[in-house]
């Protein structure tokens, strides 16, 4: 019986520790609700993560694909967009909460950063650091931002909208590194933020888990060399 009680105590302690970890993690997460941000940008919340639809005329692209197909469909329906109208999907990295709805887009081109680790790579397009592609007047530049994951990639759309995935987070309007505990190389991650701080003409910075800011310069000024 003594071992039984020890077992119960150990399991209870582990469950309590897990609960504390979840509470701590959730304190860092504050995604935006689904809705329209501007005439050409909409945000979708799928659980703990945001993904974004960028439109120009009849052309639409998606940045990240959320946690699940079901949640992504619900979000797209809320903002009145059919999955079939999205011609290209740009993924910041291959963590499950960013590629969960990818199966909706078998008709579309799907892009990753060139060093991303992904099953069945032959299905996808891989972009070099700094590479720019034009999707019927939507200009997308891939920016390699390793640290959270080796192949992590941010995207600048039409030279002013920066989508950063998990390279950073926002806290009270300031840029902070995303969580050290789930980053593959925290030093590289900080260097990636320093590199982003040197960008010019960014009007809005979008994160995956902490919403966005329209004051890029102020948010990232402490990271400038």
C-alpha positions as CSV (number, residue, x, y, z in Angstrom):
1,X,0.0,0.0,0.0
2,X,2.9,2.3,0.7
3,X,4.0,2.2,-3.0
4,X,0.4,2.9,-4.0
5,X,0.3,6.2,-2.0
6,X,3.8,7.2,-3.3
7,X,2.5,6.6,-6.9
8,X,-0.5,8.7,-6.3
9,X,1.6,11.5,-4.8
10,X,4.0,11.5,-7.7
11,X,1.2,11.5,-10.3
12,X,-0.5,14.3,-8.5
13,X,2.7,16.4,-8.4
14,X,3.3,15.8,-12.1
15,X,-0.3,16.9,-12.9
16,X,0.1,20.0,-10.8
17,X,3.4,20.9,-12.4
18,X,1.8,20.4,-15.9
19,X,-1.1,22.7,-14.9
20,X,1.4,25.4,-13.7
21,X,3.2,25.0,-17.1
22,X,0.0,25.4,-19.0
23,X,-1.0,28.5,-17.0
24,X,2.5,30.0,-17.5
25,X,2.5,29.3,-21.2
26,X,-1.0,30.8,-21.7
27,X,0.1,34.0,-20.0
28,X,2.3,34.5,-23.0
29,X,-0.4,33.9,-25.6
30,X,-2.9,36.6,-26.7
31,X,-4.0,36.0,-30.2
32,X,-6.4,38.4,-31.9
33,X,-10.1,37.5,-32.5
34,X,-11.1,36.7,-36.0
35,X,-12.0,39.7,-38.1
36,X,-10.9,42.4,-40.5
37,X,-7.8,44.5,-39.8
38,X,-7.8,46.7,-42.9
39,X,-9.3,46.7,-46.4
40,X,-6.8,44.0,-47.5
41,X,-5.9,42.2,-44.3
42,X,-8.0,39.9,-42.2
43,X,-7.0,37.8,-39.1
44,X,-8.2,34.4,-38.2
45,X,-7.9,32.9,-34.7
46,X,-7.6,29.1,-34.5
47,X,-7.1,28.4,-30.9
48,X,-3.8,29.8,-29.6
49,X,-2.6,31.0,-33.0
50,X,-3.4,33.6,-35.6
51,X,-3.1,33.3,-39.3
52,X,-3.7,36.1,-41.8
53,X,-5.4,36.6,-45.2
54,X,-4.0,39.2,-47.5
55,X,-6.1,40.3,-50.5
56,X,-5.5,42.5,-53.5
57,X,-8.3,42.7,-56.0
58,X,-9.5,39.2,-56.5
59,X,-6.2,37.6,-55.4
60,X,-5.7,36.2,-51.9
61,X,-2.8,34.7,-50.0
62,X,-2.7,33.1,-46.6
63,X,0.1,33.4,-44.0
64,X,0.2,30.3,-41.8
65,X,-2.6,27.7,-41.7
66,X,-3.7,27.5,-38.1
67,X,-4.2,24.6,-35.7
68,X,-6.8,22.6,-37.6
69,X,-8.8,22.3,-40.7
70,X,-12.1,22.7,-38.8
71,X,-11.0,25.9,-37.0
72,X,-9.6,27.4,-40.1
73,X,-12.8,26.7,-42.1
74,X,-14.8,28.4,-39.3
75,X,-12.5,31.4,-39.4
76,X,-12.6,31.7,-43.2
77,X,-16.4,31.5,-43.1
78,X,-16.6,34.2,-40.5
79,X,-14.7,36.7,-42.7
80,X,-16.5,35.5,-45.9
81,X,-13.7,33.9,-47.7
82,X,-13.7,30.5,-49.5
83,X,-10.6,28.4,-49.2
84,X,-10.6,27.9,-53.0
85,X,-10.0,31.7,-53.5
86,X,-6.6,31.5,-51.8
87,X,-4.0,30.8,-54.4
88,X,-0.9,30.7,-52.2
89,X,0.0,29.8,-48.6
90,X,3.1,31.0,-46.9
91,X,4.1,29.1,-43.9
92,X,6.5,30.5,-41.3
93,X,7.5,27.0,-40.1
94,X,6.2,23.5,-39.8
95,X,5.0,23.3,-36.2
96,X,1.6,21.7,-35.9
97,X,-0.2,24.9,-34.8
98,X,0.9,26.6,-38.0
99,X,0.2,23.9,-40.6
100,X,-3.0,22.3,-39.1
101,X,-5.3,23.5,-41.9
102,X,-2.9,22.9,-44.8
103,X,-5.0,20.1,-46.3
104,X,-7.6,22.8,-47.4
105,X,-5.2,24.1,-50.0
106,X,-4.4,21.2,-52.3
107,X,-5.2,23.6,-55.2
108,X,-2.7,26.2,-54.0
109,X,1.0,26.7,-54.0
110,X,2.4,26.2,-50.5
111,X,5.7,27.9,-49.5
112,X,8.2,27.3,-46.7
113,X,11.6,28.7,-46.0
114,X,14.4,26.7,-47.7
115,X,15.7,25.0,-44.5
116,X,12.3,23.9,-43.2
117,X,12.0,20.2,-42.2
118,X,8.7,18.9,-43.6
119,X,7.4,15.5,-44.7
120,X,6.8,15.0,-48.4
121,X,8.9,18.1,-49.4
122,X,8.1,17.4,-53.1
123,X,4.6,18.9,-52.5
124,X,5.9,22.3,-51.5
125,X,7.9,25.3,-52.8
126,X,10.9,26.4,-50.8
127,X,12.1,30.1,-50.8
128,X,15.7,31.3,-50.3
129,X,16.5,34.1,-47.8
130,X,15.6,37.4,-49.5
131,X,13.8,35.8,-52.4
132,X,10.9,37.8,-53.8
133,X,8.0,36.4,-55.7
134,X,5.1,38.2,-57.4
135,X,1.7,36.7,-57.2
136,X,-0.4,38.8,-59.6
137,X,0.7,42.1,-58.1
138,X,1.1,40.8,-54.5
139,X,4.8,41.0,-53.7
140,X,6.1,38.6,-51.1
141,X,9.7,38.5,-49.8
142,X,11.0,35.6,-47.6
143,X,13.2,36.6,-44.7
144,X,15.1,33.8,-43.0
145,X,14.6,34.1,-39.2
146,X,16.1,31.0,-37.6
147,X,16.0,30.4,-33.9
148,X,12.6,29.2,-33.0
149,X,13.1,26.6,-35.7
150,X,16.0,26.3,-38.1
151,X,13.9,27.0,-41.2
152,X,11.7,29.6,-39.6
153,X,10.8,32.3,-42.2
154,X,9.2,35.7,-41.9
155,X,7.5,37.4,-44.8
156,X,7.2,41.0,-46.0
157,X,4.2,41.6,-48.2
158,X,4.0,44.5,-50.6
159,X,7.1,46.0,-48.9
160,X,5.3,47.1,-45.7
161,X,3.5,44.3,-43.9
162,X,5.8,42.1,-41.8
163,X,4.5,38.6,-40.7
164,X,6.8,37.2,-38.1
165,X,5.4,33.9,-37.0
166,X,7.1,32.7,-33.8
167,X,10.4,34.6,-34.1
168,X,9.1,37.2,-31.6
169,X,6.1,38.2,-29.5
170,X,4.6,41.5,-28.4
171,X,4.2,42.5,-24.8
172,X,2.6,45.8,-24.0
173,X,3.6,47.0,-27.5
174,X,7.2,45.9,-27.2
175,X,9.0,43.2,-29.2
176,X,10.2,40.3,-27.0
177,X,11.7,36.9,-28.1
178,X,9.3,34.1,-28.3
179,X,9.6,31.5,-25.6
180,X,13.1,30.2,-24.9
181,X,11.8,26.8,-23.6
182,X,10.4,25.9,-27.0
183,X,13.0,27.5,-29.2
184,X,15.7,25.3,-30.9
185,X,18.4,28.0,-30.7
186,X,17.5,31.1,-28.6
187,X,20.7,33.0,-29.5
188,X,19.9,32.7,-33.2
189,X,16.4,33.8,-32.5
190,X,17.6,37.0,-30.8
191,X,19.9,37.7,-33.7
192,X,17.0,37.2,-36.1
193,X,15.0,39.9,-34.2
194,X,18.0,42.2,-34.4
195,X,18.1,41.7,-38.1
196,X,14.4,42.5,-38.4
197,X,14.9,45.7,-36.4
198,X,17.0,47.0,-39.3
199,X,14.1,46.8,-41.8
200,X,12.7,50.1,-43.2
201,X,9.2,51.1,-44.1
202,X,7.3,48.5,-42.1
203,X,3.8,49.8,-41.4
204,X,2.4,46.8,-39.5
205,X,4.1,43.9,-37.6
206,X,2.0,40.8,-37.3
207,X,2.8,38.0,-34.8
208,X,1.3,34.5,-34.6
209,X,0.4,34.5,-30.9
210,X,0.3,38.1,-29.7
211,X,-1.6,40.1,-32.3
212,X,0.0,43.0,-34.2
213,X,1.3,46.6,-33.9
214,X,1.0,49.6,-36.2
215,X,4.1,51.1,-34.5
216,X,6.9,48.9,-35.7
217,X,9.7,51.4,-34.9
218,X,8.7,51.9,-31.3
219,X,8.0,48.2,-30.8
220,X,11.4,47.1,-31.9
221,X,13.6,50.1,-31.1
222,X,15.4,48.3,-28.2
223,X,16.7,45.7,-30.7
224,X,18.4,48.2,-32.9
225,X,22.2,48.0,-32.8
